[in-house]
Amino acid sequence: MKLYALSLGAGLLVGVVYSLLQVRSPAPPLVALVGLLGILVGEQAIPVGKQLLRGTAFGAACQQTQATEHVLGQLPGRQAAPGQAAETKPGDPQA
């Protein structure tokens, strides 16, 4: 139940921001997509930020928290193996 209340609160906050920006909901497709990108990136800001505060390089922090995979999804040419991401080489047959 707590998750639903937090989700409703976040939705209300976004609604207030949309109102302040004078954007009607449902937002135009490009505005909505940029907003979704912001949500995905913002969701990864805390875990990556914690790694950066520990002295980890940005690229390594993104890799350790799997931020890139979360934001971009599975990139073309990659196949996810259970428990690890496997990279395919050009010319390898796709499964």
C-alpha positions as CSV (number, residue, x, y, z in Angstrom):
1,M,0.0,0.0,0.0
2,K,2.9,2.3,0.8
3,L,4.2,1.9,-2.8
4,Y,0.9,3.0,-4.2
5,A,0.8,6.1,-1.9
6,L,4.3,7.0,-3.0
7,S,3.5,6.5,-6.6
8,L,0.4,8.7,-6.3
9,G,2.5,11.4,-4.5
10,A,5.1,11.3,-7.3
11,G,2.3,11.6,-9.9
12,L,0.8,14.6,-8.1
13,L,4.2,16.3,-8.0
14,V,4.7,15.7,-11.8
15,G,1.2,17.1,-12.3
16,V,2.0,20.2,-10.5
17,V,5.2,20.6,-12.5
18,Y,3.3,20.1,-15.7
19,S,0.8,22.8,-14.6
20,L,3.6,25.2,-13.8
21,L,5.1,24.6,-17.3
22,Q,1.6,25.0,-18.8
23,V,1.8,21.5,-20.5
24,R,-1.5,19.7,-20.8
25,S,-1.7,16.0,-20.0
26,P,-1.5,13.8,-21.9
27,A,1.6,15.7,-23.0
28,P,2.6,16.0,-26.7
29,P,4.5,12.9,-27.7
30,L,8.0,14.5,-27.7
31,V,7.4,16.2,-24.3
32,A,6.2,13.0,-22.8
33,L,9.2,11.0,-24.1
34,V,11.6,13.6,-22.8
35,G,9.8,13.4,-19.5
36,L,10.1,9.6,-19.4
37,L,13.8,9.9,-20.2
38,G,14.2,12.2,-17.3
39,I,12.5,9.7,-15.0
40,L,14.8,6.9,-16.2
41,V,18.0,9.0,-15.8
42,G,16.8,10.5,-12.4
43,E,16.1,7.0,-11.1
44,Q,19.7,6.1,-11.7
45,A,21.2,9.4,-10.3
46,I,21.3,8.2,-6.6
47,P,22.9,4.8,-7.2
48,V,25.5,6.2,-9.6
49,G,26.1,9.2,-7.3
50,K,26.8,7.0,-4.4
51,Q,29.4,5.1,-6.4
52,L,31.0,8.4,-7.5
53,L,31.2,9.6,-3.9
54,R,33.1,6.4,-3.1
55,G,35.7,7.4,-5.7
56,T,34.6,5.2,-8.6
57,A,35.0,6.5,-12.1
58,F,31.8,7.5,-13.9
59,G,31.9,4.7,-16.5
60,A,32.6,2.1,-13.8
61,A,29.9,3.5,-11.6
62,C,27.4,3.2,-14.4
63,Q,28.5,-0.4,-15.1
64,Q,28.4,-1.4,-11.4
65,T,24.9,-0.1,-11.0
66,Q,23.8,-1.3,-14.4
67,A,22.5,2.2,-15.1
68,T,23.2,2.1,-18.8
69,E,21.2,-1.1,-19.2
70,H,18.3,0.3,-17.2
71,V,18.1,3.5,-19.1
72,L,18.8,2.2,-22.6
73,G,17.6,-1.3,-22.4
74,Q,19.3,-4.2,-24.1
75,L,21.3,-2.7,-26.9
76,P,21.4,-4.2,-30.4
77,G,24.1,-6.8,-30.9
78,R,24.1,-7.9,-27.3
79,Q,22.6,-10.9,-25.8
80,A,21.9,-11.1,-22.1
81,A,23.0,-14.4,-20.5
82,P,21.4,-15.4,-17.2
83,G,23.3,-13.4,-14.5
84,Q,25.7,-11.6,-17.0
85,A,25.6,-9.5,-20.1
86,A,27.4,-11.3,-23.0
87,E,28.6,-9.3,-25.9
88,T,28.5,-10.6,-29.5
89,K,31.1,-9.9,-32.1
90,P,30.3,-8.6,-35.6
91,G,29.7,-11.6,-37.9
92,D,28.5,-13.9,-35.1
93,P,25.1,-15.4,-35.8
94,Q,22.3,-14.0,-33.8
95,A,20.2,-16.4,-31.7
